[in-house]
Amino acid sequence: MDWPLGWLATYSGSDCKLWRYVHRKCTEAELCREAVSLLPTIDYSLERHKCFQTT
């Protein structure tokens, strides 16, 4: 579970379709989803990532 979350947080490539796929898979897994929900406690959010809003 830890490497997909780390990858989502640090990915700086241009393939946002891949990023959104990994994000979707992460949110489908309970442990990863819980970890993502805790990110704001350390002042970080995946919603800030350039691929989060890209269509």
mmCIF entry with sequence, helices, sheets and N, C-alpha, C, O atoms, coordinates in Angstrom:
data_MODEL
# 
_entry.id   MODEL 
# 
_entity.id                         1 
_entity.type                       polymer 
_entity.pdbx_number_of_molecules   1 
# 
_entity_poly.entity_id                      1 
_entity_poly.type                           'polypeptide(L)' 
_entity_poly.nstd_linkage                   no 
_entity_poly.nstd_monomer                   no 
_entity_poly.pdbx_seq_one_letter_code       MDWPLGWLATYSGSDCKLWRYVHRKCTEAELCREAVSLLPTIDYSLERHKCFQTT 
_entity_poly.pdbx_seq_one_letter_code_can   MDWPLGWLATYSGSDCKLWRYVHRKCTEAELCREAVSLLPTIDYSLERHKCFQTT 
_entity_poly.pdbx_strand_id                 A 
# 
loop_
_entity_poly_seq.entity_id 
_entity_poly_seq.num 
_entity_poly_seq.mon_id 
_entity_poly_seq.hetero 
1 1  MET n 
1 2  ASP n 
1 3  TRP n 
1 4  PRO n 
1 5  LEU n 
1 6  GLY n 
1 7  TRP n 
1 8  LEU n 
1 9  ALA n 
1 10 THR n 
1 11 TYR n 
1 12 SER n 
1 13 GLY n 
1 14 SER n 
1 15 ASP n 
1 16 CYS n 
1 17 LYS n 
1 18 LEU n 
1 19 TRP n 
1 20 ARG n 
1 21 TYR n 
1 22 VAL n 
1 23 HIS n 
1 24 ARG n 
1 25 LYS n 
1 26 CYS n 
1 27 THR n 
1 28 GLU n 
1 29 ALA n 
1 30 GLU n 
1 31 LEU n 
1 32 CYS n 
1 33 ARG n 
1 34 GLU n 
1 35 ALA n 
1 36 VAL n 
1 37 SER n 
1 38 LEU n 
1 39 LEU n 
1 40 PRO n 
1 41 THR n 
1 42 ILE n 
1 43 ASP n 
1 44 TYR n 
1 45 SER n 
1 46 LEU n 
1 47 GLU n 
1 48 ARG n 
1 49 HIS n 
1 50 LYS n 
1 51 CYS n 
1 52 PHE n 
1 53 GLN n 
1 54 THR n 
1 55 THR n 
# 
_struct_asym.id          A 
_struct_asym.entity_id   1 
# 
loop_
_struct_conf.conf_type_id 
_struct_conf.id 
_struct_conf.pdbx_PDB_helix_id 
_struct_conf.beg_label_comp_id 
_struct_conf.beg_label_asym_id 
_struct_conf.beg_label_seq_id 
_struct_conf.pdbx_beg_PDB_ins_code 
_struct_conf.end_label_comp_id 
_struct_conf.end_label_asym_id 
_struct_conf.end_label_seq_id 
_struct_conf.pdbx_end_PDB_ins_code 
_struct_conf.beg_auth_comp_id 
_struct_conf.beg_auth_asym_id 
_struct_conf.beg_auth_seq_id 
_struct_conf.end_auth_comp_id 
_struct_conf.end_auth_asym_id 
_struct_conf.end_auth_seq_id 
_struct_conf.pdbx_PDB_helix_class 
_struct_conf.details 
_struct_conf.pdbx_PDB_helix_length 
HELX_P HELX_P1 AA1 ASP A 2  ? THR A 10 ? ASP A 2  THR A 10 1 ? 9  
HELX_P HELX_P2 AA2 CYS A 16 ? GLU A 28 ? CYS A 16 GLU A 28 1 ? 13 
HELX_P HELX_P3 AA3 GLU A 30 ? LEU A 38 ? GLU A 30 LEU A 38 1 ? 9  
HELX_P HELX_P4 AA4 LEU A 39 ? ILE A 42 ? LEU A 39 ILE A 42 5 ? 4  
HELX_P HELX_P5 AA5 LEU A 46 ? ARG A 48 ? LEU A 46 ARG A 48 5 ? 3  
# 
_struct_conf_type.id          HELX_P 
_struct_conf_type.criteria    ? 
_struct_conf_type.reference   ? 
# 
loop_
_atom_site.group_PDB 
_atom_site.id 
_atom_site.type_symbol 
_atom_site.label_atom_id 
_atom_site.label_alt_id 
_atom_site.label_comp_id 
_atom_site.label_asym_id 
_atom_site.label_entity_id 
_atom_site.label_seq_id 
_atom_site.pdbx_PDB_ins_code 
_atom_site.Cartn_x 
_atom_site.Cartn_y 
_atom_site.Cartn_z 
_atom_site.occupancy 
_atom_site.B_iso_or_equiv 
_atom_site.pdbx_formal_charge 
_atom_site.auth_seq_id 
_atom_site.auth_comp_id 
_atom_site.auth_asym_id 
_atom_site.auth_atom_id 
_atom_site.pdbx_PDB_model_num 
ATOM 1   N N  . MET A 1 1  ? 0.818   -1.192 0.000   1.00 0.00 ? 1  MET A N  1 
ATOM 2   C CA . MET A 1 1  ? 0.000   0.000  0.000   1.00 0.00 ? 1  MET A CA 1 
ATOM 3   C C  . MET A 1 1  ? 0.862   1.256  0.000   1.00 0.00 ? 1  MET A C  1 
ATOM 4   O O  . MET A 1 1  ? 0.454   2.279  -0.550  1.00 0.00 ? 1  MET A O  1 
ATOM 5   N N  . ASP A 1 2  ? 2.043   1.201  0.604   1.00 0.00 ? 2  ASP A N  1 
ATOM 6   C CA . ASP A 1 2  ? 2.830   2.417  0.758   1.00 0.00 ? 2  ASP A CA 1 
ATOM 7   C C  . ASP A 1 2  ? 3.411   2.933  -0.548  1.00 0.00 ? 2  ASP A C  1 
ATOM 8   O O  . ASP A 1 2  ? 3.494   4.148  -0.729  1.00 0.00 ? 2  ASP A O  1 
ATOM 9   N N  . TRP A 1 3  ? 3.817   2.065  -1.464  1.00 0.00 ? 3  TRP A N  1 
ATOM 10  C CA . TRP A 1 3  ? 4.442   2.598  -2.679  1.00 0.00 ? 3  TRP A CA 1 
ATOM 11  C C  . TRP A 1 3  ? 3.448   3.296  -3.601  1.00 0.00 ? 3  TRP A C  1 
ATOM 12  O O  . TRP A 1 3  ? 3.827   4.308  -4.191  1.00 0.00 ? 3  TRP A O  1 
ATOM 13  N N  . PRO A 1 4  ? 2.183   2.830  -3.777  1.00 0.00 ? 4  PRO A N  1 
ATOM 14  C CA . PRO A 1 4  ? 1.275   3.604  -4.649  1.00 0.00 ? 4  PRO A CA 1 
ATOM 15  C C  . PRO A 1 4  ? 1.009   4.999  -4.094  1.00 0.00 ? 4  PRO A C  1 
ATOM 16  O O  . PRO A 1 4  ? 0.932   5.965  -4.853  1.00 0.00 ? 4  PRO A O  1 
ATOM 17  N N  . LEU A 1 5  ? 0.869   5.109  -2.785  1.00 0.00 ? 5  LEU A N  1 
ATOM 18  C CA . LEU A 1 5  ? 0.617   6.419  -2.184  1.00 0.00 ? 5  LEU A CA 1 
ATOM 19  C C  . LEU A 1 5  ? 1.830   7.328  -2.355  1.00 0.00 ? 5  LEU A C  1 
ATOM 20  O O  . LEU A 1 5  ? 1.678   8.506  -2.677  1.00 0.00 ? 5  LEU A O  1 
ATOM 21  N N  . GLY A 1 6  ? 3.019   6.797  -2.145  1.00 0.00 ? 6  GLY A N  1 
ATOM 22  C CA . GLY A 1 6  ? 4.235   7.576  -2.359  1.00 0.00 ? 6  GLY A CA 1 
ATOM 23  C C  . GLY A 1 6  ? 4.388   7.989  -3.819  1.00 0.00 ? 6  GLY A C  1 
ATOM 24  O O  . GLY A 1 6  ? 4.796   9.111  -4.118  1.00 0.00 ? 6  GLY A O  1 
ATOM 25  N N  . TRP A 1 7  ? 4.057   7.076  -4.717  1.00 0.00 ? 7  TRP A N  1 
ATOM 26  C CA . TRP A 1 7  ? 4.131   7.375  -6.146  1.00 0.00 ? 7  TRP A CA 1 
ATOM 27  C C  . TRP A 1 7  ? 3.144   8.476  -6.503  1.00 0.00 ? 7  TRP A C  1 
ATOM 28  O O  . TRP A 1 7  ? 3.493   9.397  -7.241  1.00 0.00 ? 7  TRP A O  1 
ATOM 29  N N  . LEU A 1 8  ? 1.914   8.398  -5.993  1.00 0.00 ? 8  LEU A N  1 
ATOM 30  C CA . LEU A 1 8  ? 0.911   9.425  -6.277  1.00 0.00 ? 8  LEU A CA 1 
ATOM 31  C C  . LEU A 1 8  ? 1.382   10.796 -5.802  1.00 0.00 ? 8  LEU A C  1 
ATOM 32  O O  . LEU A 1 8  ? 1.175   11.801 -6.482  1.00 0.00 ? 8  LEU A O  1 
ATOM 33  N N  . ALA A 1 9  ? 2.009   10.830 -4.649  1.00 0.00 ? 9  ALA A N  1 
ATOM 34  C CA . ALA A 1 9  ? 2.444   12.097 -4.070  1.00 0.00 ? 9  ALA A CA 1 
ATOM 35  C C  . ALA A 1 9  ? 3.638   12.700 -4.795  1.00 0.00 ? 9  ALA A C  1 
ATOM 36  O O  . ALA A 1 9  ? 3.820   13.917 -4.773  1.00 0.00 ? 9  ALA A O  1 
ATOM 37  N N  . THR A 1 10 ? 4.462   11.863 -5.441  1.00 0.00 ? 10 THR A N  1 
ATOM 38  C CA . THR A 1 10 ? 5.698   12.386 -6.023  1.00 0.00 ? 10 THR A CA 1 
ATOM 39  C C  . THR A 1 10 ? 5.737   12.357 -7.544  1.00 0.00 ? 10 THR A C  1 
ATOM 40  O O  . THR A 1 10 ? 6.687   12.873 -8.134  1.00 0.00 ? 10 THR A O  1 
ATOM 41  N N  . TYR A 1 11 ? 4.753   11.780 -8.189  1.00 0.00 ? 11 TYR A N  1 
ATOM 42  C CA . TYR A 1 11 ? 4.765   11.667 -9.646  1.00 0.00 ? 11 TYR A CA 1 
ATOM 43  C C  . TYR A 1 11 ? 4.768   13.051 -10.288 1.00 0.00 ? 11 TYR A C  1 
ATOM 44  O O  . TYR A 1 11 ? 3.920   13.891 -9.986  1.00 0.00 ? 11 TYR A O  1 
ATOM 45  N N  . SER A 1 12 ? 5.726   13.272 -11.169 1.00 0.00 ? 12 SER A N  1 
ATOM 46  C CA . SER A 1 12 ? 5.806   14.580 -11.837 1.00 0.00 ? 12 SER A CA 1 
ATOM 47  C C  . SER A 1 12 ? 5.777   14.426 -13.355 1.00 0.00 ? 12 SER A C  1 
ATOM 48  O O  . SER A 1 12 ? 6.113   15.358 -14.086 1.00 0.00 ? 12 SER A O  1 
ATOM 49  N N  . GLY A 1 13 ? 5.378   13.261 -13.817 1.00 0.00 ? 13 GLY A N  1 
ATOM 50  C CA . GLY A 1 13 ? 5.299   13.025 -15.251 1.00 0.00 ? 13 GLY A CA 1 
ATOM 51  C C  . GLY A 1 13 ? 4.073   13.674 -15.871 1.00 0.00 ? 13 GLY A C  1 
ATOM 52  O O  . GLY A 1 13 ? 3.324   14.389 -15.204 1.00 0.00 ? 13 GLY A O  1 
ATOM 53  N N  . SER A 1 14 ? 3.883   13.417 -17.145 1.00 0.00 ? 14 SER A N  1 
ATOM 54  C CA . SER A 1 14 ? 2.780   14.058 -17.861 1.00 0.00 ? 14 SER A CA 1 
ATOM 55  C C  . SER A 1 14 ? 1.617   13.114 -18.145 1.00 0.00 ? 14 SER A C  1 
ATOM 56  O O  . SER A 1 14 ? 0.630   13.531 -18.751 1.00 0.00 ? 14 SER A O  1 
ATOM 57  N N  . ASP A 1 15 ? 1.707   11.858 -17.725 1.00 0.00 ? 15 ASP A N  1 
ATOM 58  C CA . ASP A 1 15 ? 0.650   10.891 -17.998 1.00 0.00 ? 15 ASP A CA 1 
ATOM 59  C C  . ASP A 1 15 ? -0.400  10.921 -16.879 1.00 0.00 ? 15 ASP A C  1 
ATOM 60  O O  . ASP A 1 15 ? -0.394  10.084 -15.976 1.00 0.00 ? 15 ASP A O  1 
ATOM 61  N N  . CYS A 1 16 ? -1.288  11.895 -16.962 1.00 0.00 ? 16 CYS A N  1 
ATOM 62  C CA . CYS A 1 16 ? -2.296  12.043 -15.920 1.00 0.00 ? 16 CYS A CA 1 
ATOM 63  C C  . CYS A 1 16 ? -3.316  10.913 -15.951 1.00 0.00 ? 16 CYS A C  1 
ATOM 64  O O  . CYS A 1 16 ? -3.950  10.624 -14.936 1.00 0.00 ? 16 CYS A O  1 
ATOM 65  N N  . LYS A 1 17 ? -3.479  10.275 -17.096 1.00 0.00 ? 17 LYS A N  1 
ATOM 66  C CA . LYS A 1 17 ? -4.386  9.131  -17.167 1.00 0.00 ? 17 LYS A CA 1 
ATOM 67  C C  . LYS A 1 17 ? -3.864  8.010  -16.268 1.00 0.00 ? 17 LYS A C  1 
ATOM 68  O O  . LYS A 1 17 ? -4.642  7.374  -15.557 1.00 0.00 ? 17 LYS A O  1 
ATOM 69  N N  . LEU A 1 18 ? -2.570  7.768  -16.295 1.00 0.00 ? 18 LEU A N  1 
ATOM 70  C CA . LEU A 1 18 ? -1.952  6.768  -15.427 1.00 0.00 ? 18 LEU A CA 1 
ATOM 71  C C  . LEU A 1 18 ? -2.098  7.177  -13.963 1.00 0.00 ? 18 LEU A C  1 
ATOM 72  O O  . LEU A 1 18 ? -2.442  6.345  -13.123 1.00 0.00 ? 18 LEU A O  1 
ATOM 73  N N  . TRP A 1 19 ? -1.842  8.445  -13.649 1.00 0.00 ? 19 TRP A N  1 
ATOM 74  C CA . TRP A 1 19 ? -1.960  8.927  -12.269 1.00 0.00 ? 19 TRP A CA 1 
ATOM 75  C C  . TRP A 1 19 ? -3.383  8.721  -11.748 1.00 0.00 ? 19 TRP A C  1 
ATOM 76  O O  . TRP A 1 19 ? -3.575  8.254  -10.625 1.00 0.00 ? 19 TRP A O  1 
ATOM 77  N N  . ARG A 1 20 ? -4.378  9.069  -12.565 1.00 0.00 ? 20 ARG A N  1 
ATOM 78  C CA . ARG A 1 20 ? -5.770  8.906  -12.142 1.00 0.00 ? 20 ARG A CA 1 
ATOM 79  C C  . ARG A 1 20 ? -6.131  7.434  -11.959 1.00 0.00 ? 20 ARG A C  1 
ATOM 80  O O  . ARG A 1 20 ? -6.920  7.103  -11.075 1.00 0.00 ? 20 ARG A O  1 
ATOM 81  N N  . TYR A 1 21 ? -5.566  6.541  -12.782 1.00 0.00 ? 21 TYR A N  1 
ATOM 82  C CA . TYR A 1 21 ? -5.799  5.103  -12.634 1.00 0.00 ? 21 TYR A CA 1 
ATOM 83  C C  . TYR A 1 21 ? -5.264  4.615  -11.279 1.00 0.00 ? 21 TYR A C  1 
ATOM 84  O O  . TYR A 1 21 ? -5.961  3.915  -10.545 1.00 0.00 ? 21 TYR A O  1 
ATOM 85  N N  . VAL A 1 22 ? -4.030  4.990  -10.962 1.00 0.00 ? 22 VAL A N  1 
ATOM 86  C CA . VAL A 1 22 ? -3.442  4.578  -9.685  1.00 0.00 ? 22 VAL A CA 1 
ATOM 87  C C  . VAL A 1 22 ? -4.226  5.191  -8.529  1.00 0.00 ? 22 VAL A C  1 
ATOM 88  O O  . VAL A 1 22 ? -4.444  4.526  -7.516  1.00 0.00 ? 22 VAL A O  1 
ATOM 89  N N  . HIS A 1 23 ? -4.651  6.444  -8.663  1.00 0.00 ? 23 HIS A N  1 
ATOM 90  C CA . HIS A 1 23 ? -5.442  7.094  -7.615  1.00 0.00 ? 23 HIS A CA 1 
ATOM 91  C C  . HIS A 1 23 ? -6.751  6.348  -7.397  1.00 0.00 ? 23 HIS A C  1 
ATOM 92  O O  . HIS A 1 23 ? -7.155  6.120  -6.257  1.00 0.00 ? 23 HIS A O  1 
ATOM 93  N N  . ARG A 1 24 ? -7.411  5.968  -8.481  1.00 0.00 ? 24 ARG A N  1 
ATOM 94  C CA . ARG A 1 24 ? -8.681  5.234  -8.366  1.00 0.00 ? 24 ARG A CA 1 
ATOM 95  C C  . ARG A 1 24 ? -8.464  3.895  -7.661  1.00 0.00 ? 24 ARG A C  1 
ATOM 96  O O  . ARG A 1 24 ? -9.243  3.520  -6.784  1.00 0.00 ? 24 ARG A O  1 
ATOM 97  N N  . LYS A 1 25 ? -7.410  3.176  -8.043  1.00 0.00 ? 25 LYS A N  1 
ATOM 98  C CA . LYS A 1 25 ? -7.114  1.893  -7.402  1.00 0.00 ? 25 LYS A CA 1 
ATOM 99  C C  . LYS A 1 25 ? -6.796  2.087  -5.922  1.00 0.00 ? 25 LYS A C  1 
ATOM 100 O O  . LYS A 1 25 ? -7.179  1.268  -5.086  1.00 0.00 ? 25 LYS A O  1 
ATOM 101 N N  . CYS A 1 26 ? -6.106  3.157  -5.606  1.00 0.00 ? 26 CYS A N  1 
ATOM 102 C CA . CYS A 1 26 ? -5.773  3.457  -4.214  1.00 0.00 ? 26 CYS A CA 1 
ATOM 103 C C  . CYS A 1 26 ? -7.045  3.712  -3.409  1.00 0.00 ? 26 CYS A C  1 
ATOM 104 O O  . CYS A 1 26 ? -7.181  3.220  -2.289  1.00 0.00 ? 26 CYS A O  1 
ATOM 105 N N  . THR A 1 27 ? -7.970  4.476  -3.974  1.00 0.00 ? 27 THR A N  1 
ATOM 106 C CA . THR A 1 27 ? -9.195  4.787  -3.232  1.00 0.00 ? 27 THR A CA 1 
ATOM 107 C C  . THR A 1 27 ? -10.123 3.574  -3.120  1.00 0.00 ? 27 THR A C  1 
ATOM 108 O O  . THR A 1 27 ? -11.021 3.560  -2.278  1.00 0.00 ? 27 THR A O  1 
ATOM 109 N N  . GLU A 1 28 ? -9.917  2.565  -3.954  1.00 0.00 ? 28 GLU A N  1 
ATOM 110 C CA . GLU A 1 28 ? -10.699 1.332  -3.847  1.00 0.00 ? 28 GLU A CA 1 
ATOM 111 C C  . GLU A 1 28 ? -10.200 0.445  -2.710  1.00 0.00 ? 28 GLU A C  1 
ATOM 112 O O  . GLU A 1 28 ? -10.952 -0.374 -2.182  1.00 0.00 ? 28 GLU A O  1 
ATOM 113 N N  . ALA A 1 29 ? -8.942  0.606  -2.336  1.00 0.00 ? 29 ALA A N  1 
ATOM 114 C CA . ALA A 1 29 ? -8.357  -0.194 -1.261  1.00 0.00 ? 29 ALA A CA 1 
ATOM 115 C C  . ALA A 1 29 ? -8.524  0.545  0.063   1.00 0.00 ? 29 ALA A C  1 
ATOM 116 O O  . ALA A 1 29 ? -8.137  1.708  0.186   1.00 0.00 ? 29 ALA A O  1 
ATOM 117 N N  . GLU A 1 30 ? -9.097  -0.127 1.042   1.00 0.00 ? 30 GLU A N  1 
ATOM 118 C CA . GLU A 1 30 ? -9.430  0.531  2.312   1.00 0.00 ? 30 GLU A CA 1 
ATOM 119 C C  . GLU A 1 30 ? -8.213  1.156  2.996   1.00 0.00 ? 30 GLU A C  1 
ATOM 120 O O  . GLU A 1 30 ? -8.277  2.301  3.444   1.00 0.00 ? 30 GLU A O  1 
ATOM 121 N N  . LEU A 1 31 ? -7.126  0.428  3.077   1.00 0.00 ? 31 LEU A N  1 
ATOM 122 C CA . LEU A 1 31 ? -5.942  0.943  3.776   1.00 0.00 ? 31 LEU A CA 1 
ATOM 123 C C  . LEU A 1 31 ? -5.365  2.174  3.077   1.00 0.00 ? 31 LEU A C  1 
ATOM 124 O O  . LEU A 1 31 ? -4.998  3.150  3.731   1.00 0.00 ? 31 LEU A O  1 
ATOM 125 N N  . CYS A 1 32 ? -5.288  2.124  1.765   1.00 0.00 ? 32 CYS A N  1 
ATOM 126 C CA . CYS A 1 32 ? -4.767  3.269  1.017   1.00 0.00 ? 32 CYS A CA 1 
ATOM 127 C C  . CYS A 1 32 ? -5.705  4.464  1.159   1.00 0.00 ? 32 CYS A C  1 
ATOM 128 O O  . CYS A 1 32 ? -5.255  5.593  1.352   1.00 0.00 ? 32 CYS A O  1 
ATOM 129 N N  . ARG A 1 33 ? -7.009  4.211  1.062   1.00 0.00 ? 33 ARG A N  1 
ATOM 130 C CA . ARG A 1 33 ? -8.004  5.278  1.206   1.00 0.00 ? 33 ARG A CA 1 
ATOM 131 C C  . ARG A 1 33 ? -7.896  5.953  2.578   1.00 0.00 ? 33 ARG A C  1 
ATOM 132 O O  . ARG A 1 33 ? -7.986  7.175  2.689   1.00 0.00 ? 33 ARG A O  1 
ATOM 133 N N  . GLU A 1 34 ? -7.702  5.139  3.615   1.00 0.00 ? 34 GLU A N  1 
ATOM 134 C CA . GLU A 1 34 ? -7.540  5.677  4.976   1.00 0.00 ? 34 GLU A CA 1 
ATOM 135 C C  . GLU A 1 34 ? -6.275  6.532  5.066   1.00 0.00 ? 34 GLU A C  1 
ATOM 136 O O  . GLU A 1 34 ? -6.288  7.598  5.681   1.00 0.00 ? 34 GLU A O  1 
ATOM 137 N N  . ALA A 1 35 ? -5.186  6.066  4.455   1.00 0.00 ? 35 ALA A N  1 
ATOM 138 C CA . ALA A 1 35 ? -3.934  6.827  4.483   1.00 0.00 ? 35 ALA A CA 1 
ATOM 139 C C  . ALA A 1 35 ? -4.099  8.160  3.759   1.00 0.00 ? 35 ALA A C  1 
ATOM 140 O O  . ALA A 1 35 ? -3.612  9.185  4.237   1.00 0.00 ? 35 ALA A O  1 
ATOM 141 N N  . VAL A 1 36 ? -4.777  8.160  2.619   1.00 0.00 ? 36 VAL A N  1 
ATOM 142 C CA . VAL A 1 36 ? -5.022  9.400  1.879   1.00 0.00 ? 36 VAL A CA 1 
ATOM 143 C C  . VAL A 1 36 ? -5.846  10.367 2.723   1.00 0.00 ? 36 VAL A C  1 
ATOM 144 O O  . VAL A 1 36 ? -5.605  11.574 2.693   1.00 0.00 ? 36 VAL A O  1 
ATOM 145 N N  . SER A 1 37 ? -6.808  9.852  3.469   1.00 0.00 ? 37 SER A N  1 
ATOM 146 C CA . SER A 1 37 ? -7.651  10.718 4.290   1.00 0.00 ? 37 SER A CA 1 
ATOM 147 C C  . SER A 1 37 ? -6.874  11.365 5.436   1.00 0.00 ? 37 SER A C  1 
ATOM 148 O O  . SER A 1 37 ? -7.297  12.387 5.976   1.00 0.00 ? 37 SER A O  1 
ATOM 149 N N  . LEU A 1 38 ? -5.744  10.775 5.804   1.00 0.00 ? 38 LEU A N  1 
ATOM 150 C CA . LEU A 1 38 ? -4.924  11.336 6.881   1.00 0.00 ? 38 LEU A CA 1 
ATOM 151 C C  . LEU A 1 38 ? -3.903  12.370 6.397   1.00 0.00 ? 38 LEU A C  1 
ATOM 152 O O  . LEU A 1 38 ? -3.323  13.088 7.211   1.00 0.00 ? 38 LEU A O  1 
ATOM 153 N N  . LEU A 1 39 ? -3.681  12.453 5.096   1.00 0.00 ? 39 LEU A N  1 
ATOM 154 C CA . LEU A 1 39 ? -2.679  13.385 4.575   1.00 0.00 ? 39 LEU A CA 1 
ATOM 155 C C  . LEU A 1 39 ? -2.888  14.838 5.006   1.00 0.00 ? 39 LEU A C  1 
ATOM 156 O O  . LEU A 1 39 ? -1.905  15.529 5.270   1.00 0.00 ? 39 LEU A O  1 
ATOM 157 N N  . PRO A 1 40 ? -4.125  15.329 5.088   1.00 0.00 ? 40 PRO A N  1 
ATOM 158 C CA . PRO A 1 40 ? -4.298  16.723 5.530   1.00 0.00 ? 40 PRO A CA 1 
ATOM 159 C C  . PRO A 1 40 ? -3.771  16.997 6.945   1.00 0.00 ? 40 PRO A C  1 
ATOM 160 O O  . PRO A 1 40 ? -3.498  18.149 7.284   1.00 0.00 ? 40 PRO A O  1 
ATOM 161 N N  . THR A 1 41 ? -3.625  15.964 7.769   1.00 0.00 ? 41 THR A N  1 
ATOM 162 C CA . THR A 1 41 ? -3.084  16.184 9.113   1.00 0.00 ? 41 THR A CA 1 
ATOM 163 C C  . THR A 1 41 ? -1.610  16.588 9.072   1.00 0.00 ? 41 THR A C  1 
ATOM 164 O O  . THR A 1 41 ? -1.078  17.121 10.046  1.00 0.00 ? 41 THR A O  1 
ATOM 165 N N  . ILE A 1 42 ? -0.952  16.330 7.932   1.00 0.00 ? 42 ILE A N  1 
ATOM 166 C CA . ILE A 1 42 ? 0.439   16.787 7.766   1.00 0.00 ? 42 ILE A CA 1 
ATOM 167 C C  . ILE A 1 42 ? 0.506   17.887 6.706   1.00 0.00 ? 42 ILE A C  1 
ATOM 168 O O  . ILE A 1 42 ? 1.544   18.121 6.089   1.00 0.00 ? 42 ILE A O  1 
ATOM 169 N N  . ASP A 1 43 ? -0.627  18.548 6.517   1.00 0.00 ? 43 ASP A N  1 
ATOM 170 C CA . ASP A 1 43 ? -0.738  19.682 5.591   1.00 0.00 ? 43 ASP A CA 1 
ATOM 171 C C  . ASP A 1 43 ? -0.392  19.299 4.159   1.00 0.00 ? 43 ASP A C  1 
ATOM 172 O O  . ASP A 1 43 ? 0.328   20.021 3.469   1.00 0.00 ? 43 ASP A O  1 
ATOM 173 N N  . TYR A 1 44 ? -0.912  18.154 3.718   1.00 0.00 ? 44 TYR A N  1 
ATOM 174 C CA . TYR A 1 44 ? -0.718  17.718 2.334   1.00 0.00 ? 44 TYR A CA 1 
ATOM 175 C C  . TYR A 1 44 ? -2.020  17.133 1.823   1.00 0.00 ? 44 TYR A C  1 
ATOM 176 O O  . TYR A 1 44 ? -2.777  16.529 2.582   1.00 0.00 ? 44 TYR A O  1 
ATOM 177 N N  . SER A 1 45 ? -2.278  17.310 0.548   1.00 0.00 ? 45 SER A N  1 
ATOM 178 C CA . SER A 1 45 ? -3.475  16.751 -0.059  1.00 0.00 ? 45 SER A CA 1 
ATOM 179 C C  . SER A 1 45 ? -3.176  16.362 -1.500  1.00 0.00 ? 45 SER A C  1 
ATOM 180 O O  . SER A 1 45 ? -2.542  17.122 -2.232  1.00 0.00 ? 45 SER A O  1 
ATOM 181 N N  . LEU A 1 46 ? -3.628  15.188 -1.908  1.00 0.00 ? 46 LEU A N  1 
ATOM 182 C CA . LEU A 1 46 ? -3.454  14.772 -3.295  1.00 0.00 ? 46 LEU A CA 1 
ATOM 183 C C  . LEU A 1 46 ? -4.262  15.657 -4.236  1.00 0.00 ? 46 LEU A C  1 
ATOM 184 O O  . LEU A 1 46 ? -3.983  15.700 -5.434  1.00 0.00 ? 46 LEU A O  1 
ATOM 185 N N  . GLU A 1 47 ? -5.254  16.358 -3.712  1.00 0.00 ? 47 GLU A N  1 
ATOM 186 C CA . GLU A 1 47 ? -6.057  17.259 -4.535  1.00 0.00 ? 47 GLU A CA 1 
ATOM 187 C C  . GLU A 1 47 ? -5.224  18.405 -5.094  1.00 0.00 ? 47 GLU A C  1 
ATOM 188 O O  . GLU A 1 47 ? -5.640  19.058 -6.051  1.00 0.00 ? 47 GLU A O  1 
ATOM 189 N N  . ARG A 1 48 ? -4.079  18.655 -4.525  1.00 0.00 ? 48 ARG A N  1 
ATOM 190 C CA . ARG A 1 48 ? -3.172  19.705 -5.028  1.00 0.00 ? 48 ARG A CA 1 
ATOM 191 C C  . ARG A 1 48 ? -2.363  19.243 -6.236  1.00 0.00 ? 48 ARG A C  1 
ATOM 192 O O  . ARG A 1 48 ? -1.760  20.057 -6.934  1.00 0.00 ? 48 ARG A O  1 
ATOM 193 N N  . HIS A 1 49 ? -2.353  17.933 -6.479  1.00 0.00 ? 49 HIS A N  1 
ATOM 194 C CA . HIS A 1 49 ? -1.550  17.394 -7.574  1.00 0.00 ? 49 HIS A CA 1 
ATOM 195 C C  . HIS A 1 49 ? -2.118  17.874 -8.909  1.00 0.00 ? 49 HIS A C  1 
ATOM 196 O O  . HIS A 1 49 ? -3.333  17.979 -9.077  1.00 0.00 ? 49 HIS A O  1 
ATOM 197 N N  . LYS A 1 50 ? -1.230  18.162 -9.846  1.00 0.00 ? 50 LYS A N  1 
ATOM 198 C CA . LYS A 1 50 ? -1.640  18.704 -11.155 1.00 0.00 ? 50 LYS A CA 1 
ATOM 199 C C  . LYS A 1 50 ? -2.585  17.769 -11.899 1.00 0.00 ? 50 LYS A C  1 
ATOM 200 O O  . LYS A 1 50 ? -3.385  18.232 -12.712 1.00 0.00 ? 50 LYS A O  1 
ATOM 201 N N  . CYS A 1 51 ? -2.513  16.477 -11.643 1.00 0.00 ? 51 CYS A N  1 
ATOM 202 C CA . CYS A 1 51 ? -3.356  15.517 -12.368 1.00 0.00 ? 51 CYS A CA 1 
ATOM 203 C C  . CYS A 1 51 ? -4.713  15.295 -11.709 1.00 0.00 ? 51 CYS A C  1 
ATOM 204 O O  . CYS A 1 51 ? -5.589  14.672 -12.310 1.00 0.00 ? 51 CYS A O  1 
ATOM 205 N N  . PHE A 1 52 ? -4.901  15.781 -10.509 1.00 0.00 ? 52 PHE A N  1 
ATOM 206 C CA . PHE A 1 52 ? -6.167  15.522 -9.810  1.00 0.00 ? 52 PHE A CA 1 
ATOM 207 C C  . PHE A 1 52 ? -7.353  16.104 -10.550 1.00 0.00 ? 52 PHE A C  1 
ATOM 208 O O  . PHE A 1 52 ? -8.381  15.437 -10.676 1.00 0.00 ? 52 PHE A O  1 
ATOM 209 N N  . GLN A 1 53 ? -7.243  17.326 -11.043 1.00 0.00 ? 53 GLN A N  1 
ATOM 210 C CA . GLN A 1 53 ? -8.351  17.997 -11.725 1.00 0.00 ? 53 GLN A CA 1 
ATOM 211 C C  . GLN A 1 53 ? -8.300  17.877 -13.236 1.00 0.00 ? 53 GLN A C  1 
ATOM 212 O O  . GLN A 1 53 ? -9.263  18.238 -13.913 1.00 0.00 ? 53 GLN A O  1 
ATOM 213 N N  . THR A 1 54 ? -7.200  17.379 -13.780 1.00 0.00 ? 54 THR A N  1 
ATOM 214 C CA . THR A 1 54 ? -7.048  17.276 -15.229 1.00 0.00 ? 54 THR A CA 1 
ATOM 215 C C  . THR A 1 54 ? -8.005  16.239 -15.787 1.00 0.00 ? 54 THR A C  1 
ATOM 216 O O  . THR A 1 54 ? -8.158  15.155 -15.225 1.00 0.00 ? 54 THR A O  1 
ATOM 217 N N  . THR A 1 55 ? -8.647  16.577 -16.896 1.00 0.00 ? 55 THR A N  1 
ATOM 218 C CA . THR A 1 55 ? -9.565  15.621 -17.512 1.00 0.00 ? 55 THR A CA 1 
ATOM 219 C C  . THR A 1 55 ? -8.934  14.901 -18.662 1.00 0.00 ? 55 THR A C  1 
ATOM 220 O O  . THR A 1 55 ? -9.577  14.060 -19.291 1.00 0.00 ? 55 THR A O  1 
# 
